Amino acid sequence: MIQSQKKWQVSRPNIQVVEMLEKELSIPRVCAKVLASRGFELVEDAKSFLHTSADQLHNPFLLPGMEVLVARVNKAVEAEERIMVYGDYDADGITSITIMVKTLESLGADVIYKIPNRFIDGYGPSERLFQEAYDEGVKLIITVDNGISGIKPIEFAKGLGMDVIVTDHHEPGESLPMADIIIHPSLENSTYPFPYLAGVGVAFKVAHALLGEIPKDFFYLVAIGTIADLVSLTGENRYLVQQGLKQMQHTDSVAIEALANVSGVELRSIDEETVGFMFGPRINAVGRLGEAAPGVDLFLTENPTHALALANMLHEKNKERQAIVKQITDEAMEQLEQFPPQVGPSVIVVGKVGWNPGVLGIVASKLVEKYYRPAIVLGFDEEKNIAKGSARSIEGFHMYKEIAKNQDIVPHFGGHPMAAGMTMALENVDEFRERLNDQAKSGLTEDQLIPIVSIDVPLEMDEISTESIESLKKLAPFGMGFAKPVYCIEHVEVSTVRKIGSAQNHLKMELKQGAVLLDAIGFGKGQLADEIAPTTKLSFIGDLQINEWNGRKKPQLMIQDVKTDEWQLFDIRGIRQVNRWKPLIPLEDTVYVAFNENTIKHFSSTIDNKLYLMSELLEQSIQTPYVVLLDLPEDEQTLINLMQSHSWKRIYAHFYTNESSYFEGIPTRDQFKWYFSFLAKRKTFVLNQHINELSKHTGWSQNTFNFMSKVFFELSFVRIDNGMLILNESPDKKDLSEAPSYKHREKQMELEQKLLYAPYVELKQWFEERIAVQTVPEEEQQWI
């Protein structure tokens, strides 16, 4: 048995719907299965999804307040009032600022922008920067990607005599700021058809309204901010991101060329993963570690040299950020080793002086990934007596709402169901932790603490080809709301498996289903090579990719998880050096069982724990999932009794024997006849003195003569006195097979043939036919 790391939730689409979509849309079955599993049951709905158009862009004036906004901005432009665009310090905020600044400049406005410093101002509107803006002659403030929770700073700005327009997409609180205009797609009074725009999406709608036409040149900026902010990639966002990715692949933007250069990416290969994992982290890095303005400057400049210099700066900041994240994550895990998360529902709350608040969200994500608990990571500032940090959550725990229940001790916070940021007094951290854990106990169930992986479709291997994998690009972009598919291949054989990499920590396999073969790679899964027994049928989940080598393309599975509910037989027979097979066996979950006391003595120096005689094991009721059978039993039934005493998941067959009866064999009747005649002529014979000469004369082994002598003795053909064989006069006629030694040798030979020398397939069949090794039902498995 191999246990999966997560609980698999497999979607099995209606096969009739799959066949209909496959036929009507002329798409490979893999694509049709994904669409069907995502709820597309009508051909027209699937066509609309596959072939997006500008018709999916909604009229910006459907956003409440948009007409008033256009009028106020036009008034400011005509009156030559200075306008400040005030944005956030992440990729969504930076791209939002860029769109708004470029739009206002194209209208002829006098425009500046400001971004709060994460360490000085914190998240959202800042009274310090609003005062600066007022001193610089600003008359109108337009926030982008923030502002909906900035009640006091906006009241402060209004008190100075400035007008404030808020454009945002974050979760609104119970009270709204006293801004002159609020543009937000998901306010209670909003009738806007698509409430999932990112901050940059809202800025794009404002630009559309101000310019009077779709600002297509901004598609790439919308794509970056939307992907990086992890909002739903459905509806309007899907079209905007698709267009933005196409634009980046054929760009004349010096910023995109520079980012691609420092990221080592070819323009034509840019996709949502490029943005999410390559561009986004670099754009975010500057705001995490200091001033975010270089990110905006990168997108505003038209100078290639300047753009490359700025992109290199972002690249270096990102490397610095990665090192800081690793250090804080290690320290956070050290704290959790001392105070581990509770077994039941719980929330991780950790903090320390000196932790950089700019990366705490990333650290929180890593803790959620490791422990699958909501996590809050705080940086402590003892001089200011505050704790400031970020939160990441799991399904079923609405982080924003749960924090909101504690506004009396957490006065400053904002965010989404799955992520949030907050600031509180240091003395309230412990109480905050206790409250959240109480809330988790009443709001989260044990089942919700089991990490689940959703699998779109189980595939047959003959459905997988380079063509079908290429066709999956039609379903892109993948992200929130339309996640990248996870594929499942069930109950397939492994034809080859080997460890790869300098540390032998990766896995390369060839899977087989019927006549179809498929390459599979498992990064960081090298240990599985020691856990896969021959003939075991495994199930895999992962991603499908195309491997191109020397101009040849082949499909391959990138393994995410593996499992089998089958018991497994591992063959370590004939490997006498214990140090060759012992490291392959899980230490904590295995017992070593012997049937003979001499075997215990033989292995006691090399196996120093969990080494038992069978009788001891049964008496002590020791329960482990794996067993090593060190030697051969006296008979089959003894082994069957051991196997039926427990539902073993893995059986390691060693079957050590000091002397093999099978290869020694039983002397032939002619040999017995010759030896008896030899003894009859002499009447007496001192075997221990002359056995060596007799062995040389006949060419038979000394063991053969010892065995025949024992058989003659048991049948009363001879007596033995101090090593001398004395022939009995007129012994009763008996068949050789009546001798106990003869019977035992026959049984041992048969047992050795079945257990020790049988081919692997026959040995496993022997276990299957005689032993009640059980498969554990999936619902009873303990999921990691």
C-alpha positions in Angstrom: 0.0 0.0 0.0 1.1 3.5 -0.8 -0.8 6.3 0.9 -1.6 9.5 -0.9 -0.6 12.8 0.6 -4.1 14.3 0.2 -7.6 13.1 -0.2 -8.5 12.7 -3.8 -11.8 14.1 -4.9 -12.3 12.8 -8.4 -14.9 14.3 -10.8 -16.3 11.8 -13.1 -18.1 13.6 -15.9 -21.1 12.3 -17.7 -19.7 10.2 -20.6 -22.6 11.2 -22.9 -21.9 14.8 -22.4 -18.2 14.2 -23.0 -19.0 12.4 -26.3 -21.3 15.1 -27.4 -18.8 17.9 -26.7 -16.0 15.9 -28.4 -18.1 15.4 -31.5 -19.9 18.8 -31.8 -16.8 20.9 -31.0 -14.2 18.6 -32.7 -12.0 18.6 -29.7 -10.0 15.7 -28.1 -11.6 13.7 -25.4 -9.3 15.1 -22.8 -10.6 18.7 -23.5 -14.2 17.4 -23.6 -13.8 15.7 -20.2 -12.4 18.8 -18.6 -15.3 21.0 -19.9 -17.9 18.4 -18.8 -16.4 18.1 -15.4 -16.5 22.0 -15.1 -20.2 22.0 -15.7 -20.4 22.7 -19.4 -23.3 20.5 -20.5 -24.5 22.5 -23.5 -22.6 22.9 -26.7 -23.4 26.6 -27.0 -22.1 27.3 -23.5 -18.9 25.5 -24.2 -18.5 27.3 -27.6 -18.9 30.6 -25.8 -16.2 29.7 -23.3 -13.8 28.5 -25.9 -14.3 31.4 -28.2 -14.3 34.6 -26.1 -14.9 38.0 -27.7 -15.1 41.6 -26.7 -18.8 41.1 -26.2 -17.9 39.8 -22.8 -16.7 43.3 -21.8 -19.5 45.1 -19.9 -20.4 48.7 -20.3 -18.3 50.6 -17.7 -21.2 52.8 -16.9 -23.0 49.9 -15.4 -20.7 50.5 -12.4 -22.6 52.9 -10.0 -21.0 56.3 -9.8 -19.1 56.1 -13.2 -20.9 59.0 -14.9 -20.2 61.2 -11.9 -16.6 60.1 -11.9 -16.2 61.0 -15.6 -17.7 64.4 -15.0 -15.5 65.1 -12.0 -12.3 64.1 -13.8 -13.1 66.1 -16.9 -13.8 69.1 -14.6 -10.4 68.6 -13.0 -8.7 68.4 -16.4 -10.4 71.5 -17.7 -9.6 73.4 -14.5 -6.0 72.2 -14.5 -6.4 70.8 -11.0 -3.6 68.5 -9.9 -4.8 64.9 -9.6 -3.1 62.2 -7.4 -3.4 58.6 -8.2 -3.0 56.6 -5.0 -2.3 52.9 -5.4 -1.2 49.8 -3.6 2.3 48.4 -3.5 1.6 45.0 -5.1 1.4 44.0 -8.7 -2.3 44.7 -8.9 -1.8 48.1 -7.4 1.3 48.9 -9.6 -0.5 48.0 -12.8 -3.6 49.9 -11.7 -1.6 53.0 -11.1 0.0 52.7 -14.5 -3.3 52.5 -16.3 -4.8 55.4 -14.4 -1.7 57.6 -14.8 -1.5 56.9 -18.5 -5.2 57.5 -19.0 -5.1 60.8 -17.2 -2.0 61.9 -19.0 -3.6 61.2 -22.3 -6.5 63.5 -21.3 -4.0 66.2 -20.6 -4.3 66.1 -16.8 -1.8 67.3 -14.3 -1.2 64.0 -12.6 1.1 62.5 -10.0 1.1 59.2 -8.1 1.9 58.0 -4.7 2.3 54.5 -3.2 2.3 53.9 0.6 5.5 52.5 2.1 4.6 49.1 3.6 6.8 49.8 6.6 6.0 53.4 7.2 2.3 53.8 6.1 1.0 50.2 6.1 -1.8 49.1 3.8 -4.3 51.5 2.3 -4.8 55.3 2.5 -2.2 57.2 4.6 -2.8 60.5 6.3 0.9 61.3 5.9 0.8 60.9 2.1 -2.6 62.7 1.9 -1.0 65.6 3.7 1.9 65.5 1.3 -0.5 65.6 -1.6 -2.3 68.5 -0.2 1.0 70.4 0.3 1.8 69.7 -3.3 -1.4 71.2 -4.6 -3.5 68.1 -5.2 -7.2 68.8 -5.5 -8.5 65.4 -6.4 -7.4 62.0 -5.1 -8.2 58.8 -7.1 -7.4 55.6 -5.2 -6.8 52.4 -7.2 -6.8 48.9 -5.7 -7.4 50.3 -2.2 -9.4 52.8 -0.3 -12.6 50.9 0.6 -11.4 50.4 4.2 -9.6 53.8 4.5 -12.4 55.5 6.5 -10.3 57.8 8.8 -7.6 58.8 6.2 -10.2 59.7 3.6 -12.1 61.7 6.2 -8.8 63.4 6.9 -8.3 64.2 3.2 -11.8 65.6 2.9 -11.1 67.7 5.9 -8.2 69.3 4.0 -10.6 70.2 1.2 -9.6 67.5 -1.4 -12.1 65.5 -3.3 -11.6 61.7 -3.1 -12.7 59.1 -5.6 -12.2 55.5 -4.4 -11.8 52.7 -7.0 -11.3 49.3 -5.3 -12.3 45.7 -5.4 -11.5 44.5 -1.8 -14.1 43.3 0.6 -16.1 46.3 1.9 -16.6 46.7 5.6 -19.8 47.5 7.5 -19.1 51.2 7.0 -17.9 52.9 3.8 -15.5 55.8 3.6 -17.0 59.3 3.0 -15.5 59.6 -0.4 -17.2 61.7 -3.1 -17.4 58.7 -5.5 -16.9 55.0 -4.9 -16.4 52.7 -7.9 -16.6 49.1 -6.7 -18.0 46.1 -8.6 -19.5 44.3 -5.6 -21.0 46.8 -3.4 -24.5 46.1 -2.2 -26.1 48.6 -4.5 -24.0 47.5 -7.5 -25.8 46.0 -10.5 -22.6 45.4 -12.3 -22.8 41.9 -13.9 -19.3 40.8 -13.0 -18.3 41.4 -9.3 -14.8 39.6 -9.5 -12.7 42.3 -11.2 -9.2 42.9 -9.7 -8.2 46.4 -8.8 -6.5 46.7 -12.2 -9.8 45.6 -13.8 -11.7 48.4 -12.0 -9.0 50.9 -13.2 -9.4 49.5 -16.7 -13.2 50.2 -16.6 -12.6 53.7 -15.4 -10.1 54.2 -18.3 -12.7 52.9 -20.7 -15.3 55.3 -19.4 -12.9 58.3 -19.5 -11.5 57.6 -22.9 -14.8 56.6 -24.5 -13.4 53.4 -26.0 -11.9 50.1 -25.0 -8.2 50.9 -24.1 -6.8 47.8 -25.8 -3.2 49.0 -25.2 -3.7 48.2 -21.5 -4.7 44.6 -21.9 -1.3 43.4 -20.9 -1.4 45.5 -17.7 -4.8 44.1 -16.8 -3.6 40.5 -17.4 -0.6 41.0 -15.0 -2.5 42.6 -12.2 -5.5 40.1 -12.5 -3.3 37.0 -12.5 -1.0 38.2 -9.7 -4.0 39.2 -7.5 -5.5 35.7 -7.7 -9.0 36.8 -8.6 -11.4 34.6 -10.6 -10.3 34.0 -14.2 -13.8 33.7 -15.5 -16.2 35.9 -17.4 -14.8 39.4 -18.1 -11.5 38.6 -16.5 -11.0 35.6 -18.8 -11.3 37.7 -21.9 -9.0 40.5 -20.5 -6.3 38.0 -19.5 -6.5 36.1 -22.8 -6.0 39.3 -24.7 -3.3 40.5 -22.4 -1.3 37.3 -22.7 -1.5 37.5 -26.5 -0.4 41.1 -26.4 2.7 40.2 -24.3 3.7 37.4 -26.7 4.0 40.0 -29.5 4.7 43.0 -27.4 6.4 46.3 -28.2 6.4 47.1 -24.5 10.0 47.7 -23.2 8.8 46.7 -19.7 7.6 43.3 -20.8 10.8 42.7 -22.9 12.9 43.6 -19.9 11.0 41.4 -17.5 11.2 38.5 -20.0 15.0 39.1 -20.3 15.7 39.0 -16.5 13.3 36.1 -16.0 14.9 34.0 -18.8 11.5 33.7 -20.7 10.9 33.8 -24.4 8.1 36.3 -25.4 6.2 33.7 -27.5 6.0 31.3 -24.5 4.5 33.8 -22.1 1.4 32.4 -20.4 -0.5 32.7 -17.1 2.2 30.7 -15.3 4.9 33.0 -16.6 3.0 36.0 -15.1 2.1 34.2 -11.9 5.5 32.7 -11.1 8.0 34.8 -13.0 6.7 38.4 -13.5 4.4 38.7 -10.5 7.0 37.9 -7.8 9.5 40.3 -9.3 7.0 43.1 -9.5 5.8 42.4 -6.0 9.3 42.2 -4.5 10.1 46.0 -4.5 6.9 46.8 -2.5 7.6 44.0 -0.1 11.1 45.2 0.7 10.8 49.0 0.3 9.4 51.6 -2.1 7.2 50.2 -4.9 7.6 53.2 -7.2 10.3 51.4 -9.4 7.6 49.0 -10.4 5.4 51.8 -11.8 8.4 53.5 -13.4 9.2 50.3 -15.2 5.7 50.3 -16.9 5.7 54.0 -17.5 9.1 54.3 -19.2 9.6 54.0 -22.9 13.4 53.8 -22.7 14.7 50.2 -23.2 17.9 50.8 -21.3 16.1 52.3 -18.4 13.5 49.5 -18.5 16.2 46.8 -18.3 17.9 48.5 -15.4 14.7 48.7 -13.5 13.8 45.1 -14.3 17.3 44.0 -13.1 16.6 45.9 -9.9 13.3 44.0 -9.5 15.1 40.8 -10.1 17.7 41.4 -7.4 15.0 42.5 -5.0 13.2 39.2 -5.6 16.3 37.2 -4.9 16.7 39.1 -1.6 13.0 38.5 -0.9 13.5 34.7 -1.4 16.3 34.6 1.1 14.3 36.5 3.7 11.3 34.2 3.2 13.4 31.1 3.8 14.8 32.5 7.0 11.5 33.5 8.4 9.8 30.3 7.4 12.5 28.3 9.1 12.1 30.4 12.3 8.3 30.1 12.2 8.5 26.3 11.9 10.9 26.2 14.8 8.3 28.1 16.9 5.7 25.5 15.8 7.9 22.6 16.8 7.8 24.0 20.3 4.0 24.8 20.1 2.6 22.6 17.4 -0.8 23.1 15.9 -3.6 21.3 17.8 -4.8 18.0 16.4 -8.3 19.4 16.0 -9.4 22.7 14.4 -6.9 25.4 15.1 -5.4 28.6 13.7 -1.6 29.1 13.5 -0.6 32.5 14.9 3.2 33.1 15.1 5.3 36.2 15.4 8.7 37.6 16.1 10.6 40.8 16.4 12.4 41.7 13.2 10.4 39.7 10.8 10.0 41.7 7.6 6.2 42.5 7.2 6.6 42.6 3.4 7.0 38.8 3.1 4.8 37.5 5.9 2.0 36.7 3.5 4.3 34.3 1.6 5.4 32.7 4.8 1.8 32.3 5.9 1.1 30.5 2.6 4.0 28.1 3.2 2.7 27.3 6.7 -0.8 26.6 5.3 0.7 24.3 2.7 2.7 22.4 5.3 0.1 22.2 8.2 -3.2 22.8 6.4 -4.4 25.2 9.0 -5.3 28.9 8.7 -2.1 30.8 9.4 -1.3 34.3 10.6 2.3 35.5 10.6 3.2 38.7 12.5 6.2 41.0 12.7 6.6 42.5 16.2 7.7 46.2 16.6 8.4 46.7 20.3 9.1 50.4 19.9 5.7 51.1 18.4 4.1 48.3 20.5 2.4 46.8 17.4 2.2 43.5 15.7 1.6 43.7 12.0 1.2 40.8 9.5 -0.6 38.7 7.0 -3.0 35.8 7.0 -3.8 33.0 4.7 -6.7 30.6 5.1 -8.2 27.3 4.0 -11.6 26.5 2.5 -14.3 26.9 5.2 -12.6 29.6 7.2 -13.5 33.1 5.9 -10.4 34.9 7.1 -11.8 38.5 6.7 -15.0 37.7 8.5 -13.2 35.8 11.3 -10.8 38.7 11.9 -13.7 41.2 11.8 -15.2 39.5 14.8 -12.2 40.9 16.8 -12.3 44.5 15.8 -12.0 45.5 19.4 -8.4 44.2 19.5 -7.6 44.3 15.8 -8.5 47.9 14.7 -6.8 47.8 11.3 -7.4 45.0 8.9 -8.5 44.2 5.4 -8.6 41.5 2.8 -10.5 38.6 1.3 -11.9 35.2 2.5 -8.6 33.5 1.8 -6.1 36.3 2.7 -5.9 39.3 4.9 -3.6 41.8 6.5 -3.8 43.3 10.0 -2.2 45.5 12.7 -2.8 45.2 16.4 -1.2 46.0 19.8 1.4 43.6 20.9 -0.3 42.8 24.1 -3.4 41.6 22.2 -1.6 38.9 20.2 -2.1 36.0 22.7 -5.8 36.9 23.2 -6.2 37.1 19.4 -4.7 33.7 19.0 -7.1 32.2 21.7 -10.1 33.8 20.1 -9.4 32.6 16.6 -8.8 29.1 17.9 -12.1 29.2 19.7 -13.7 30.5 16.5 -12.1 27.7 14.5 -13.4 25.0 16.9 -16.9 26.2 16.3 -16.6 27.0 12.6 -14.3 24.3 11.2 -15.0 20.6 11.2 -12.3 17.8 11.3 -13.2 17.0 7.6 -12.3 20.5 6.6 -8.8 20.0 8.0 -8.1 17.2 5.6 -6.4 18.7 2.5 -8.3 17.8 -0.6 -7.1 17.8 -4.2 -9.8 18.1 -6.8 -9.2 16.1 -9.9 -11.0 17.1 -13.0 -11.0 13.8 -14.9 -9.7 10.3 -14.7 -8.0 9.5 -18.0 -7.2 6.4 -19.9 -3.6 6.4 -21.2 -4.7 6.0 -24.8 -6.4 9.4 -24.5 -3.1 11.1 -23.9 -1.0 12.4 -26.8 1.0 15.5 -27.7 -2.0 16.6 -29.8 -4.5 16.3 -26.9 -2.1 18.1 -24.5 -1.6 20.9 -27.0 -5.4 21.2 -27.4 -5.7 22.0 -23.6 -4.3 25.5 -24.4 -7.8 26.3 -25.7 -9.0 26.1 -22.1 -6.5 28.6 -20.8 -6.0 30.8 -19.0 -6.1 28.8 -15.8 -6.4 30.3 -12.4 -8.9 31.2 -9.6 -12.4 30.1 -10.6 -11.0 28.0 -13.4 -8.1 26.1 -12.0 -5.5 24.3 -14.1 -6.8 20.7 -14.5 -5.4 17.9 -12.3 -5.4 14.6 -14.2 -5.8 11.1 -12.7 -4.6 7.9 -14.2 -5.9 4.9 -12.3 -4.7 1.4 -11.7 -1.8 1.2 -14.1 1.4 -0.8 -14.1 4.9 0.5 -13.7 7.1 -1.0 -16.4 10.3 0.8 -15.2 11.2 2.9 -12.3 14.5 4.6 -11.3 15.9 7.4 -9.2 17.4 10.3 -10.9 19.2 13.6 -10.0 22.5 14.1 -8.3 21.0 13.4 -4.9 18.8 10.6 -6.3 15.8 12.4 -4.9 13.7 12.5 -8.1 11.8 9.7 -9.9 11.5 8.7 -13.5 9.0 6.0 -14.5 7.4 4.4 -17.4 3.7 3.7 -16.9 1.9 0.9 -18.8 -1.8 0.4 -19.5 -2.4 -2.3 -22.1 0.0 -1.6 -24.9 0.2 2.1 -24.2 3.3 3.5 -22.4 3.7 7.0 -20.8 6.7 8.7 -19.2 6.2 10.1 -15.8 8.5 12.4 -13.7 8.2 12.9 -9.9 10.3 15.8 -8.6 11.3 15.2 -4.9 9.6 11.8 -5.0 12.7 9.6 -5.3 11.9 7.6 -2.2 8.9 6.1 -3.9 11.2 4.0 -6.0 11.7 1.9 -2.8 8.0 1.7 -2.1 6.8 0.3 -5.4 6.7 -3.5 -5.6 6.6 -5.4 -8.9 3.1 -6.0 -10.5 1.5 -3.4 -8.2 -1.1 -1.3 -9.9 -0.8 2.4 -9.0 -3.0 5.5 -9.4 -1.4 8.8 -10.2 -2.5 12.4 -10.2 -0.6 15.3 -11.8 -0.2 17.6 -14.8 0.3 16.6 -18.4 3.2 18.2 -20.3 5.1 17.8 -23.5 8.7 16.8 -23.3 10.7 17.9 -26.3 14.2 16.4 -26.7 16.3 16.5 -29.9 13.3 17.6 -31.9 11.1 14.7 -30.7 8.0 15.4 -28.7 6.5 13.0 -26.1 3.8 13.4 -23.6 4.7 13.0 -19.9 3.0 13.1 -16.6 4.4 15.4 -13.9 3.5 13.4 -10.8 1.9 15.2 -7.9 0.6 12.3 -5.8 0.6 8.5 -5.9 -1.4 5.8 -4.2 -2.4 2.2 -4.2 -4.8 0.3 -1.9 -3.2 -3.0 -2.8 -1.0 -4.8 -0.3 2.6 -5.2 -1.7 5.2 -7.9 -1.7 8.8 -6.9 -1.7 11.4 -9.5 -2.6 14.6 -9.3 -0.7 15.4 -13.0 -0.8 18.9 -13.9 -1.5 20.3 -10.5 -0.3 22.5 -11.7 2.6 24.0 -8.3 3.4 21.4 -6.7 5.7 22.8 -3.2 5.0 21.7 -3.6 1.4 18.0 -4.0 2.2 17.4 -2.6 5.6 17.7 1.1 4.5 14.8 0.5 2.0 12.4 -0.4 4.8 10.4 2.2 6.8 11.8 2.2 10.3 8.8 3.2 12.4 6.2 1.1 10.7 7.9 -2.3 10.4 8.4 -5.4 12.6 11.0 -8.1 11.9 9.7 -11.6 12.5 11.6 -14.9 12.8 10.2 -18.4 13.2 13.4 -19.8 14.7 15.4 -18.7 17.7 18.7 -19.2 15.9 17.5 -16.6 13.4 17.1 -14.1 16.2 20.7 -14.6 17.3 21.9 -14.3 13.7 20.2 -10.9 13.1 20.5 -9.4 16.6 23.7 -7.6 15.8 22.3 -5.9 12.6 18.6 -5.4 13.6 18.5 -3.8 17.0 14.8 -3.1 17.4 11.4 -4.6 16.6 12.9 -8.1 16.2 10.5 -10.7 17.4 9.9 -14.4 17.4 6.4 -15.1 15.9 5.1 -16.3 19.3 6.3 -13.1 21.0 4.7 -10.9 18.3 1.3 -12.6 18.7 1.4 -12.6 22.5 2.2 -8.9 22.7 -0.4 -8.0 20.0 2.0 -5.7 18.2 0.3 -3.9 15.4 2.3 -2.4 12.5 1.4 -2.1 8.8 4.7 -3.7 7.5 6.4 -7.0 8.3 9.8 -8.5 7.3 9.8 -12.3 7.2 13.3 -13.1 8.2 13.4 -16.9 7.8 11.3 -19.8 6.8 8.7 -21.4 9.0 8.5 -25.1 9.8 5.4 -25.4 7.7 3.0 -23.4 5.6 0.3 -23.2 8.3 2.6 -21.4 10.7 3.2 -18.7 8.1 -0.6 -18.5 7.3 -1.4 -18.1 11.0 1.0 -15.1 11.2 -0.4 -13.5 8.1 -4.0 -13.9 9.3 -3.2 -12.3 12.6 -2.9 -8.9 11.0 -3.8 -7.1 7.8 -0.3 -6.4 6.5 0.0 -3.6 3.9 3.6 -4.5 3.0 5.3 -7.9 3.3 9.1 -8.0 2.8 10.2 -11.6 2.1 13.7 -12.4 3.1 13.4 -16.1 4.1 17.0 -16.5 5.3 18.2 -20.1 5.6 21.6 -21.3 6.8 21.4 -24.6 4.8 19.1 -25.1 1.9 17.2 -28.5 1.9 16.0 -27.7 -1.7 19.5 -27.6 -3.1 20.8 -30.4 -0.9 17.9 -32.5 -2.0 17.0 -36.1 -1.0 19.4 -38.9 -1.9 18.1 -41.2 -4.5 17.0 -44.8 -3.6 20.1 -46.1 -5.4 22.2 -44.0 -3.1 20.3 -45.3 -0.1 20.7 -48.9 -1.5 24.5 -48.5 -2.1 25.0 -47.1 1.4 23.0 -49.8 3.1 25.0 -52.5 1.2 28.2 -50.8 2.3 27.1 -50.9 5.9 25.8 -54.5 5.6 29.2 -55.7 4.5 30.9 -54.1 7.5 28.3 -54.6 10.2 29.8 -51.5 12.0 31.2 -48.3 10.7 32.7 -45.2 12.5 31.1 -42.5 10.4 32.7 -39.4 12.0 36.2 -40.9 11.4 35.8 -42.0 7.8 33.0 -39.7 6.4 35.6 -37.5 4.6 37.2 -40.5 2.8 33.7 -42.0 2.0 32.6 -38.6 0.6 35.7 -38.4 -1.7 35.3 -42.0 -2.8 31.6 -41.6 -3.9 31.6 -37.8 -4.7 28.6 -37.4 -2.4 28.5 -34.7 0.2 29.1 -35.4 3.9 25.6 -34.0 4.6 24.2 -36.7 2.3 25.8 -39.4 4.4 24.7 -37.8 7.7 21.1 -37.5 6.4 21.0 -41.2 5.2 22.5 -42.3 8.5 19.8 -40.4 10.4 17.0 -42.0 8.2 18.4 -45.5 8.8 18.5 -44.8 12.5 14.9 -43.5 12.6 13.8 -46.7 10.7 15.7 -48.9 13.2 18.0 -50.2 10.4 21.0 -49.2 12.5 22.0 -48.2 16.0 24.3 -45.4 16.8 26.8 -45.7 19.7 29.4 -42.9 20.2 29.4 -42.1 16.5 29.6 -45.8 15.4 26.8 -47.1 13.2 25.9 -50.7 14.1 23.7 -52.7 11.7 20.6 -54.2 13.3 20.0 -57.9 12.5 16.8 -58.6 10.5 15.2 -55.1 10.7 11.6 -54.7 9.8 10.9 -53.7 6.2 9.9 -50.0 6.1 9.7 -47.4 3.3 12.3 -44.6 3.5 9.5 -42.1 3.5 8.3 -43.3 6.9 11.4 -41.7 8.5 10.6 -38.3 10.2 13.7 -36.8 8.8 12.8 -37.9 5.3 9.3 -36.5 5.7 10.7 -33.2 7.1 13.2 -32.9 4.3 10.4 -33.4 1.7 8.3 -30.7 3.4 11.2 -28.3 3.7 12.1 -28.8 0.0 8.5 -28.2 -1.0 8.3 -25.1 1.3 11.6 -23.7 0.0 10.5 -24.3 -3.6 7.2 -22.4 -2.9 8.7 -19.6 -0.8 12.4 -19.2 -1.3 13.1 -20.2 -4.9 9.8 -19.5 -6.6 9.7 -16.7 -9.1 8.3 -13.4 -7.8 4.9 -13.8 -9.6 4.4 -17.3 -8.2 5.4 -16.2 -4.7 2.8 -13.4 -4.7 0.2 -15.7 -6.1 0.9 -18.1 -3.2 0.3 -15.3 -0.7 -2.8 -14.2 -2.6 -4.3 -17.7 -2.6 -3.6 -18.6 1.0 -3.5 -15.4 3.1 -6.1 -12.9 4.0 -4.2 -9.8 3.2 -6.8 -7.0 3.1 -7.1 -3.8 1.2 -8.0 -0.9 3.3 -11.2 0.9 2.2 -10.4 4.4 1.1 -12.8 6.0 3.6 -10.9 4.3 6.5 -7.5 5.5 5.4 -5.8 8.2 7.5 -5.0 11.0 5.1 -1.9 13.0 5.7 
